[in-house]
């Protein structure tokens, strides 16, 4: 038995195939190569960097790579990896045990992904056994809808679609008009207000499907990531109270890789006592003008299609159109 080897009883018989634990920093380039191979095969536009992976993995919560990951190798080449994580939702009080597999496309549909998913499930069951039995418990995973073989795989082991999300975009031509209600204003983000704005955004998301309270690691990881660009944020204030925000950013890696000029209007929130007053619409319109002033020609965002506050309808009314569909799958643990 090799060092760090993991034995999988459901593994297919493929010459040179074996499974192992996470090997530390040396695995980050392997992970990047697998992600990029998948994205190219599926025509998914992704611009992931080693720095981004390292930052993400330095700020994990309820997931320890040395314990919660598994890699597949064939003849000393890493061809797939999986990771597990768990978290507690707030309403309803469900506990979610999440798992995923990335695999190089030439190794799909050979039984490797299924064996790794089953290992992840057994690993998560052992974790769940140490938790209080006081809530519903679900396995959860997700995929881009274009990855039909992955969809079939999840369905073959009894996962059911439970939620759909869209990635949407629009050009920055013919930006609509929108004004704030009386008494609401925006102002440049002051460094001292960053945590206040973050906390207000989290509070506004609390009634959304699947909400789980972010940890301090989540906040620390975000402010150290390439997506943290507070100079681009648009924030609505009622006096000293944050009542809405759009945490805009520009992914320069993405734009360079795909020769685009795209900005992102993301993390769009309105305090629940200020909804249905046009605040989010006005913030998005201001964000469009900001991105256009920065030289962008289009903007994009993601949305839960069943958002209870009419977010999808708002974005469609502002000219955003569906580009991709993301499916979230669950099955009872």
SEVO-930510 format. One record per residue (C-alpha): residue in three letters; z, x, y. Coordinates in steps of 0.02 Angstrom, whole numbers, always signed. Layout:
% SEVO-930510
+------+--------+--------+--------+
: resn :      w :      u :      v :
+------+--------+--------+--------+
:  ALA :      Z :      X :      Y :
...
+------+--------+--------+--------+
% end
This chain:
% SEVO-930510
+------+--------+--------+--------+
: resn :      w :      u :      v :
+------+--------+--------+--------+
:  UNK :     +0 :     +0 :     +0 :
:  UNK :    -50 :    +69 :   +170 :
:  UNK :    +71 :    +95 :   +313 :
:  UNK :    +96 :    -67 :   +413 :
:  UNK :     -9 :   -164 :   +286 :
:  UNK :    +16 :   -352 :   +273 :
:  UNK :    -30 :   -437 :   +110 :
:  UNK :   -117 :   -606 :   +122 :
:  UNK :   -125 :   -709 :    -36 :
:  UNK :   -269 :   -814 :    +34 :
:  UNK :   -378 :   -667 :    +87 :
:  UNK :   -559 :   -662 :    +29 :
:  UNK :   -616 :   -522 :    -86 :
:  UNK :   -717 :   -411 :    +31 :
:  UNK :   -734 :   -226 :     -2 :
:  UNK :   -637 :   -124 :   +125 :
:  UNK :   -547 :   -275 :   +199 :
:  UNK :   -361 :   -261 :   +233 :
:  UNK :   -233 :   -331 :   +355 :
:  UNK :   -104 :   -240 :   +458 :
:  UNK :    +23 :   -254 :   +598 :
:  UNK :     -6 :   -217 :   +782 :
:  UNK :    -21 :    -29 :   +809 :
:  UNK :    +30 :    -21 :   +993 :
:  UNK :    -74 :    +34 :  +1142 :
:  UNK :   -212 :   +101 :  +1030 :
:  UNK :   -254 :    -78 :   +980 :
:  UNK :   -295 :   -137 :  +1157 :
:  UNK :   -472 :    -64 :  +1152 :
:  UNK :   -496 :   -145 :   +980 :
:  UNK :   -443 :   -313 :  +1052 :
:  UNK :   -560 :   -295 :  +1200 :
:  UNK :   -707 :   -253 :  +1086 :
:  UNK :   -674 :   -407 :   +979 :
:  UNK :   -658 :   -522 :  +1131 :
:  UNK :   -819 :   -455 :  +1206 :
:  UNK :   -915 :   -472 :  +1043 :
:  UNK :   -861 :   -654 :  +1028 :
:  UNK :   -905 :   -692 :  +1208 :
:  UNK :  -1079 :   -617 :  +1192 :
:  UNK :  -1117 :   -711 :  +1032 :
:  UNK :  -1057 :   -877 :  +1103 :
:  UNK :  -1136 :   -853 :  +1274 :
:  UNK :   -964 :   -865 :  +1353 :
:  UNK :   -944 :   -778 :  +1519 :
:  UNK :   -786 :   -671 :  +1507 :
:  UNK :   -737 :   -520 :  +1608 :
:  UNK :   -580 :   -453 :  +1523 :
:  UNK :   -521 :   -276 :  +1560 :
:  UNK :   -403 :   -159 :  +1468 :
:  UNK :   -288 :   -167 :  +1619 :
:  UNK :   -282 :   -356 :  +1608 :
:  UNK :   -241 :   -355 :  +1422 :
:  UNK :   -104 :   -225 :  +1448 :
:  UNK :    -28 :   -326 :  +1590 :
:  UNK :    -33 :   -487 :  +1488 :
:  UNK :    +49 :   -405 :  +1338 :
:  UNK :   +183 :   -322 :  +1446 :
:  UNK :   +242 :   -494 :  +1502 :
:  UNK :   +245 :   -602 :  +1346 :
:  UNK :   +379 :   -731 :  +1314 :
:  UNK :   +428 :   -785 :  +1137 :
:  UNK :   +296 :   -670 :  +1064 :
:  UNK :   +325 :   -492 :  +1004 :
:  UNK :   +162 :   -406 :   +957 :
:  UNK :   +245 :   -292 :   +829 :
:  UNK :   +307 :   -448 :   +735 :
:  UNK :   +191 :   -588 :   +787 :
:  UNK :    +17 :   -512 :   +769 :
:  UNK :    -98 :   -474 :   +625 :
:  UNK :   -258 :   -371 :   +624 :
:  UNK :   -402 :   -371 :   +501 :
:  UNK :   -496 :   -210 :   +467 :
:  UNK :   -650 :   -171 :   +363 :
:  UNK :   -681 :    +12 :   +325 :
:  UNK :   -565 :    +66 :   +467 :
:  UNK :   -647 :    -47 :   +597 :
:  UNK :   -540 :   -183 :   +676 :
:  UNK :   -640 :   -343 :   +659 :
:  UNK :   -513 :   -481 :   +699 :
:  UNK :   -339 :   -511 :   +767 :
:  UNK :   -215 :   -655 :   +782 :
:  UNK :    -56 :   -686 :   +880 :
:  UNK :    +79 :   -819 :   +878 :
:  UNK :   +193 :   -884 :  +1014 :
:  UNK :   +307 :  -1035 :  +1033 :
:  UNK :   +373 :  -1134 :  +1181 :
:  UNK :   +468 :  -1292 :  +1224 :
:  UNK :   +384 :  -1433 :  +1317 :
:  UNK :   +487 :  -1536 :  +1438 :
:  UNK :   +419 :  -1712 :  +1422 :
:  UNK :   +411 :  -1757 :  +1283 :
:  UNK :   +533 :  -1630 :  +1213 :
:  UNK :   +410 :  -1558 :  +1088 :
:  UNK :   +416 :  -1381 :  +1022 :
:  UNK :   +244 :  -1300 :  +1011 :
:  UNK :   +201 :  -1160 :   +890 :
:  UNK :    +38 :  -1086 :   +951 :
:  UNK :    -85 :   -973 :   +859 :
:  UNK :   -261 :   -906 :   +880 :
:  UNK :   -388 :   -792 :   +798 :
:  UNK :   -522 :   -685 :   +880 :
:  UNK :   -652 :   -615 :   +761 :
:  UNK :   -815 :   -520 :   +777 :
:  UNK :   -955 :   -647 :   +748 :
:  UNK :  -1035 :   -558 :   +601 :
:  UNK :   -872 :   -584 :   +503 :
:  UNK :   -856 :   -770 :   +534 :
:  UNK :   -862 :   -900 :   +397 :
:  UNK :   -810 :   -778 :   +260 :
:  UNK :   -632 :   -840 :   +240 :
:  UNK :   -551 :   -707 :   +350 :
:  UNK :   -508 :   -823 :   +495 :
:  UNK :   -436 :   -954 :   +380 :
:  UNK :   -326 :   -827 :   +290 :
:  UNK :   -262 :   -762 :   +457 :
:  UNK :   -226 :   -937 :   +522 :
:  UNK :   -128 :   -980 :   +365 :
:  UNK :    -28 :   -819 :   +385 :
:  UNK :     +9 :   -869 :   +564 :
:  UNK :    +67 :  -1040 :   +508 :
:  UNK :   +186 :   -968 :   +378 :
:  UNK :   +251 :   -844 :   +505 :
:  UNK :   +282 :   -984 :   +631 :
:  UNK :   +368 :  -1089 :   +499 :
:  UNK :   +492 :   -949 :   +470 :
:  UNK :   +524 :   -942 :   +658 :
:  UNK :   +540 :  -1132 :   +668 :
:  UNK :   +669 :  -1132 :   +529 :
:  UNK :   +787 :  -1037 :   +644 :
:  UNK :   +766 :  -1165 :   +784 :
:  UNK :   +863 :  -1328 :   +806 :
:  UNK :   +781 :  -1474 :   +717 :
:  UNK :   +799 :  -1584 :   +870 :
:  UNK :   +619 :  -1617 :   +922 :
:  UNK :   +445 :  -1647 :   +860 :
:  UNK :   +356 :  -1487 :   +811 :
:  UNK :   +170 :  -1448 :   +813 :
:  UNK :    +53 :  -1306 :   +774 :
:  UNK :    -71 :  -1287 :   +917 :
:  UNK :   -233 :  -1194 :   +947 :
:  UNK :   -392 :  -1218 :  +1046 :
:  UNK :   -573 :  -1168 :  +1066 :
:  UNK :   -729 :  -1187 :  +1170 :
:  UNK :   -824 :  -1337 :  +1103 :
:  UNK :   -983 :  -1234 :  +1081 :
:  UNK :   -898 :  -1136 :   +942 :
:  UNK :   -940 :  -1266 :   +811 :
:  UNK :   -893 :  -1156 :   +663 :
:  UNK :   -719 :  -1132 :   +736 :
:  UNK :   -703 :  -1320 :   +765 :
:  UNK :   -750 :  -1350 :   +583 :
:  UNK :   -624 :  -1220 :   +525 :
:  UNK :   -480 :  -1301 :   +620 :
:  UNK :   -527 :  -1472 :   +556 :
:  UNK :   -538 :  -1406 :   +378 :
:  UNK :   -352 :  -1361 :   +383 :
:  UNK :   -301 :  -1528 :   +460 :
:  UNK :   -298 :  -1491 :   +645 :
:  UNK :   -346 :  -1638 :   +756 :
:  UNK :   -413 :  -1636 :   +935 :
:  UNK :   -279 :  -1698 :  +1054 :
:  UNK :   -342 :  -1646 :  +1226 :
:  UNK :   -500 :  -1596 :  +1315 :
:  UNK :   -525 :  -1488 :  +1469 :
:  UNK :   -676 :  -1449 :  +1575 :
:  UNK :   -727 :  -1292 :  +1666 :
:  UNK :   -819 :  -1353 :  +1821 :
:  UNK :   -915 :  -1275 :  +1964 :
:  UNK :  -1016 :  -1318 :  +2119 :
:  UNK :  -1120 :  -1224 :  +2248 :
:  UNK :  -1055 :  -1196 :  +2423 :
:  UNK :  -1196 :  -1292 :  +2503 :
:  UNK :  -1159 :  -1457 :  +2590 :
:  UNK :   -970 :  -1438 :  +2593 :
:  UNK :   -893 :  -1609 :  +2627 :
:  UNK :   -769 :  -1647 :  +2765 :
:  UNK :   -585 :  -1685 :  +2739 :
:  UNK :   -434 :  -1688 :  +2854 :
:  UNK :   -248 :  -1680 :  +2823 :
:  UNK :   -137 :  -1829 :  +2858 :
:  UNK :    -35 :  -1823 :  +3018 :
:  UNK :   +106 :  -1696 :  +3013 :
:  UNK :    +32 :  -1587 :  +2875 :
:  UNK :    -27 :  -1412 :  +2920 :
:  UNK :    -81 :  -1248 :  +2842 :
:  UNK :    -38 :  -1071 :  +2894 :
:  UNK :    -68 :   -896 :  +2825 :
:  UNK :    +42 :   -852 :  +2677 :
:  UNK :   +191 :   -746 :  +2724 :
:  UNK :   +254 :   -627 :  +2590 :
:  UNK :   +428 :   -703 :  +2600 :
:  UNK :   +356 :   -875 :  +2553 :
:  UNK :   +266 :   -823 :  +2395 :
:  UNK :   +406 :   -873 :  +2276 :
:  UNK :   +434 :  -1036 :  +2370 :
:  UNK :   +250 :  -1080 :  +2351 :
:  UNK :   +250 :  -1032 :  +2166 :
:  UNK :   +405 :  -1138 :  +2132 :
:  UNK :   +329 :  -1287 :  +2223 :
:  UNK :   +170 :  -1270 :  +2121 :
:  UNK :   +268 :  -1265 :  +1958 :
:  UNK :   +370 :  -1417 :  +2010 :
:  UNK :   +211 :  -1514 :  +2049 :
:  UNK :   +143 :  -1475 :  +1875 :
:  UNK :   +302 :  -1535 :  +1790 :
:  UNK :   +232 :  -1707 :  +1750 :
:  UNK :    +70 :  -1640 :  +1677 :
:  UNK :    +31 :  -1643 :  +1490 :
:  UNK :   +101 :  -1496 :  +1393 :
:  UNK :   +209 :  -1431 :  +1536 :
:  UNK :   +330 :  -1292 :  +1490 :
:  UNK :   +442 :  -1206 :  +1617 :
:  UNK :   +370 :  -1032 :  +1654 :
:  UNK :   +484 :   -883 :  +1628 :
:  UNK :   +521 :   -742 :  +1748 :
:  UNK :   +404 :   -637 :  +1640 :
:  UNK :   +266 :   -762 :  +1677 :
:  UNK :   +295 :   -744 :  +1864 :
:  UNK :   +306 :   -555 :  +1855 :
:  UNK :   +147 :   -546 :  +1751 :
:  UNK :    +55 :   -658 :  +1872 :
:  UNK :    +98 :   -560 :  +2030 :
:  UNK :    +41 :   -401 :  +1942 :
:  UNK :   -123 :   -476 :  +1884 :
:  UNK :   -294 :   -471 :  +1967 :
:  UNK :   -282 :   -659 :  +1998 :
:  UNK :   -137 :   -641 :  +2120 :
:  UNK :   -224 :   -648 :  +2289 :
:  UNK :   -104 :   -740 :  +2407 :
:  UNK :   -211 :   -695 :  +2558 :
:  UNK :   -336 :   -823 :  +2490 :
:  UNK :   -212 :   -962 :  +2454 :
:  UNK :   -221 :  -1125 :  +2548 :
:  UNK :    -49 :  -1204 :  +2568 :
:  UNK :     -2 :  -1371 :  +2646 :
:  UNK :   +166 :  -1382 :  +2736 :
:  UNK :   +267 :  -1527 :  +2801 :
:  UNK :   +382 :  -1431 :  +2916 :
:  UNK :   +468 :  -1303 :  +2804 :
:  UNK :   +422 :  -1393 :  +2642 :
:  UNK :   +274 :  -1346 :  +2532 :
:  UNK :   +184 :  -1507 :  +2488 :
:  UNK :    +23 :  -1440 :  +2410 :
:  UNK :    -72 :  -1282 :  +2371 :
:  UNK :   -230 :  -1204 :  +2300 :
:  UNK :   -205 :  -1028 :  +2232 :
:  UNK :   -380 :   -964 :  +2262 :
:  UNK :   -444 :   -800 :  +2193 :
:  UNK :   -605 :   -701 :  +2169 :
:  UNK :   -633 :   -616 :  +2002 :
:  UNK :   -732 :   -465 :  +2057 :
:  UNK :   -750 :   -402 :  +1877 :
:  UNK :   -832 :   -566 :  +1828 :
:  UNK :   -947 :   -568 :  +1978 :
:  UNK :  -1003 :   -390 :  +1948 :
:  UNK :  -1032 :   -417 :  +1762 :
:  UNK :  -1131 :   -577 :  +1781 :
:  UNK :  -1210 :   -544 :  +1951 :
:  UNK :  -1129 :   -695 :  +2031 :
:  UNK :  -1038 :   -734 :  +2192 :
:  UNK :   -907 :   -854 :  +2125 :
:  UNK :   -736 :   -895 :  +2193 :
:  UNK :   -602 :   -997 :  +2105 :
:  UNK :   -510 :  -1147 :  +2173 :
:  UNK :   -370 :  -1150 :  +2045 :
:  UNK :   -189 :  -1207 :  +2025 :
:  UNK :   -222 :  -1359 :  +2133 :
:  UNK :    -60 :  -1456 :  +2160 :
:  UNK :    +16 :  -1589 :  +2272 :
:  UNK :   +201 :  -1632 :  +2278 :
:  UNK :   +221 :  -1800 :  +2191 :
:  UNK :   +291 :  -1885 :  +2348 :
:  UNK :   +135 :  -1835 :  +2446 :
:  UNK :     -2 :  -1884 :  +2324 :
:  UNK :   -144 :  -2005 :  +2363 :
:  UNK :   -146 :  -1950 :  +2545 :
:  UNK :   -295 :  -1832 :  +2539 :
:  UNK :   -195 :  -1670 :  +2543 :
:  UNK :   -274 :  -1594 :  +2387 :
:  UNK :   -448 :  -1642 :  +2447 :
:  UNK :   -419 :  -1560 :  +2616 :
:  UNK :   -350 :  -1402 :  +2535 :
:  UNK :   -500 :  -1388 :  +2418 :
:  UNK :   -622 :  -1412 :  +2562 :
:  UNK :   -532 :  -1276 :  +2662 :
:  UNK :   -541 :  -1166 :  +2506 :
:  UNK :   -728 :  -1192 :  +2494 :
:  UNK :   -751 :  -1137 :  +2674 :
:  UNK :   -640 :   -985 :  +2643 :
:  UNK :   -741 :   -931 :  +2491 :
:  UNK :   -904 :   -956 :  +2586 :
:  UNK :   -837 :   -848 :  +2727 :
:  UNK :   -799 :   -714 :  +2596 :
:  UNK :   -981 :   -715 :  +2543 :
:  UNK :   -966 :   -825 :  +2389 :
:  UNK :  -1103 :   -948 :  +2345 :
:  UNK :  -1009 :  -1055 :  +2218 :
:  UNK :   -834 :  -1106 :  +2166 :
:  UNK :   -758 :  -1153 :  +1999 :
:  UNK :   -601 :  -1229 :  +1923 :
:  UNK :   -527 :  -1298 :  +1762 :
:  UNK :   -459 :  -1473 :  +1735 :
:  UNK :   -375 :  -1579 :  +1602 :
:  UNK :   -494 :  -1726 :  +1580 :
:  UNK :   -345 :  -1843 :  +1556 :
:  UNK :   -248 :  -1782 :  +1707 :
:  UNK :   -139 :  -1931 :  +1754 :
:  UNK :   -165 :  -1907 :  +1942 :
:  UNK :   -353 :  -1925 :  +1946 :
:  UNK :   -393 :  -1740 :  +1966 :
:  UNK :   -558 :  -1751 :  +1870 :
:  UNK :   -618 :  -1895 :  +1979 :
:  UNK :   -569 :  -1799 :  +2136 :
:  UNK :   -664 :  -1643 :  +2084 :
:  UNK :   -817 :  -1744 :  +2036 :
:  UNK :   -813 :  -1830 :  +2205 :
:  UNK :   -814 :  -1658 :  +2286 :
:  UNK :   -970 :  -1607 :  +2191 :
:  UNK :   -897 :  -1507 :  +2046 :
:  UNK :   -995 :  -1525 :  +1884 :
:  UNK :   -946 :  -1490 :  +1704 :
:  UNK :   -997 :  -1321 :  +1633 :
:  UNK :   -893 :  -1303 :  +1475 :
:  UNK :   -775 :  -1406 :  +1368 :
:  UNK :   -614 :  -1338 :  +1295 :
:  UNK :   -532 :  -1428 :  +1148 :
:  UNK :   -345 :  -1418 :  +1110 :
:  UNK :   -300 :  -1450 :   +927 :
:  UNK :   -131 :  -1491 :   +849 :
:  UNK :    -57 :  -1532 :   +682 :
:  UNK :   +122 :  -1574 :   +637 :
:  UNK :   +227 :  -1429 :   +576 :
+------+--------+--------+--------+
% end
